[in-house]
Amino acid sequence: FQNLIASMGDALKIRVSSHRERPVAAILTLSHNESMVYKYGASDVSAMNLGGMHALLWKAIQESREAGLRRFDFGRSDADDHGLIQFKDRWGAVKSELTYLRHPLRGAARSSSSLVARVARQLARRAPQPLLHLAGRALYGHWAALVLSMGAMVTDAI
């Protein structure tokens, strides 16, 4: 998180909700272009009835509106994380499908010229779209996102 804080500066904000001087929920948001992105959140299960997470999200939505941002992005969700998806749905979030691409950093090992990499590229070029979609879902947790502001759950109602 230190690198994220150092690189994002004022665009990053951590909000903490407390009850009787004890933290019960926290969120980290990032502002980028016309969006505020809910990137990370955590809450104390024993204090869920206090609504700390809801209060923090509502405050973040209000602050994004006051800052003139057009979108509050609830961020990515694994397709099988039904509880998180339901939580975001209740806020009026709109689902969108994401496609991730990975590009090696400059100076990284040049494995792209290996036989396996060449065969994989040829298969990907010739594979039907539904198969590529399934492969993307299977590999979702292992691929890096290139674009910060692309979220899976977005609401424009701020």
Buried (B, 14 or more C-beta within 10 A) or exposed (E): EEEEEEEBEEEBBEBEBEEEEEBBBBBBBBBBEEBBBBBBBEBBEEBEEBBBBBBBBEBBBEBBBEEEBEBBBBBBBEEEEEEBBEBBBEBBBBEEEEEBEEEEEEEEEEEEEEEEEEEEEEEEEEEEEEEBEEEBEEEEEEEEEEEBBBBBBBBEEB
